């Protein structure tokens, strides 16, 4: 069963919230992000390239992810 773009964004927002609250260190954030990306690659994402790109760009504009995380997501998901 594939993952929705909305779920991806929710996971990114959850990670940001945990970082902001001090519950995650940088290395832990990286590990959790890697798990999210691996799950996306394993299960697939229920969206086309344009929808994924728009969701990632929106997350960046809202401060949910950094430019570095955006670039990493795009590279790992093959949308760069």
CORBELFEN-V268846 format. One record per residue. N is the residue number from 1. RES is the residue in one small letter. SS is DSSP state (h for helix, s for strand, l for the rest). PSI is psi in degrees with one decimal (* if undefined). Layout:
N;RES;SS;PSI
N;RES;SS;PSI
This chain:
1;x;l;126.4
2;x;l;165.5
3;x;s;139.5
4;x;l;157.4
5;x;h;-37.5
6;x;h;-40.7
7;x;h;-40.2
8;x;h;-49.0
9;x;h;-40.3
10;x;h;-42.3
11;x;h;-41.3
12;x;h;-40.8
13;x;h;-39.5
14;x;h;-44.2
15;x;h;-44.8
16;x;h;-43.6
17;x;h;-41.1
18;x;h;-36.8
19;x;h;-47.2
20;x;h;-33.9
21;x;l;-4.0
22;x;l;13.6
23;x;l;-10.8
24;x;l;137.8
25;x;l;167.8
26;x;h;-46.0
27;x;h;-37.5
28;x;h;-40.2
29;x;h;-46.3
30;x;h;-41.8
31;x;h;-43.8
32;x;h;-39.9
33;x;h;-41.6
34;x;h;-38.7
35;x;h;-41.1
36;x;h;-46.2
37;x;h;-42.1
38;x;h;-40.8
39;x;h;-40.5
40;x;h;-42.4
41;x;h;-37.8
42;x;h;-45.8
43;x;h;-19.1
44;x;l;163.5
45;x;s;134.8
46;x;l;68.3
47;x;l;158.1
48;x;l;174.0
49;x;h;-43.1
50;x;h;-40.6
51;x;h;-41.3
52;x;h;-45.9
53;x;h;-43.8
54;x;h;-41.3
55;x;h;-41.4
56;x;h;-41.8
57;x;h;-40.1
58;x;h;-42.8
59;x;h;-39.0
60;x;h;-46.5
61;x;h;-27.1
62;x;l;0.4
63;x;l;13.8
64;x;l;-35.2
65;x;l;161.1
66;x;l;165.5
67;x;h;-35.9
68;x;h;-42.1
69;x;h;-38.9
70;x;h;-48.3
71;x;h;-41.0
72;x;h;-46.1
73;x;h;-46.9
74;x;h;-41.9
75;x;h;-48.6
76;x;h;-29.9
77;x;h;-1.8
78;x;l;31.0
79;x;l;3.1
80;x;l;*
